[in-house]
Amino acid sequence: MKRYAEGTTVSVQNSRGEITGILTKHGCTHFATGSTPEGDTIQFVLGGKQFRMFIAKPTADSMYERDRSRYSYPNNVDWEAKAEQEWKRRWRAHVLLIKAKLEFIEGGDTTLEQEFLPYALMKDGRTVGELINAGGLPLLESGK
């Protein structure tokens, strides 16, 4: 089964611009992006609250590890090109994610806090999602 936006030709820059436009349309007052070799960060203020999303940048090695079993001759695959394509796909998926969340909020089906809680910035600079993943906010596990 194909993943969402697999094979997209939309550039990362265009997806970034689209996200900026979507957030602005929904009342975003501040917006910033940052890039590292590991990925890109989107940070914004919406409804008076700060949020940060991280989009991990795939590498040729990570794509090889993930997808090599799909190919009869994985050593003949251009893994750099696969990583670049996956990078574009991840940005397109974030466009869809943000757009859908904001549409549900605008329609009154949910709230900003419910939809963006994992991305909410804490006073120590971490997101709620990062805090949970680090074990700093333990969740109740099934059967315990």
Buried (B, 14 or more C-beta within 10 A) or exposed (E): EEEEBEEBEBEBEBBBEBBBEBBEEBEBEEBEBEEEEEBBBBBBBBBEBBBBBBBEBBBBEBBBEEBEEEEEEEEEBEBEEBBBBBBBBBBBBBBEBBBEBBEBBEEEEBEBEEBBBBBBBEEEEBBBBBBBEEEEEEEEEEEE
